[in-house]
């Protein structure tokens, strides 16, 4: 390089690349969260946005990634008011080290639909007791999809289906020390619906 010419700073260049990568990661996370929010619109009304915003502020004192146990220890007694009633964060977030949240926004997504969140908390905590097996991402997503399908049953105002299949999964885990397959869960949910007079079409998620 000629003396007096433009100076190329390697450190500055690396910082620039790192910032671009961080910005890209942040934008991708925002897109993922928006997609998750839209997906949850299929079922119950969300917790009020102001309360969710206040929850994110309360989580500022916590270093992320954070485990479910750390989230509960920090904001577990905080109440959220929803159309389904009042819930504390501790009732919606699994109190385990096996559940990890990458950012406050992920906690927000988890608690915004309380009925499903409370059911998944029970299932995830129960699954921690199974020997040498964990609940994989795809199986967990299938469980949630089944719970949402049951929640969306118009005639089931009392969420009997959600409670029934949650109890069924937890009982199988405790009695057999194994996590039931997602197809078995869907089939049991479909049988519950048909036995109680709720229509299940073949082209629906529960139509197995």
Secondary structure, DSSP 4 states (H G I P E B T S, - for coil): --TTS----HHHHHHHHHHHHHHHHHHHHHHHHHHHHHHHTTSSPPPPHHHHHHHHHHGGGS-SSEEHHHHHHHHTT-EEEETTEEEEGGGTS--SSS-EESSHHHHHHHHSSHHHHHHHHHHHHHHTTSTT----HHHHHHHHHHHHHHHT-TT-TT-HHHHHHHHHHHHHHHHHSSPPPHHHHHHHHHHHHHHTT----TTSTT--
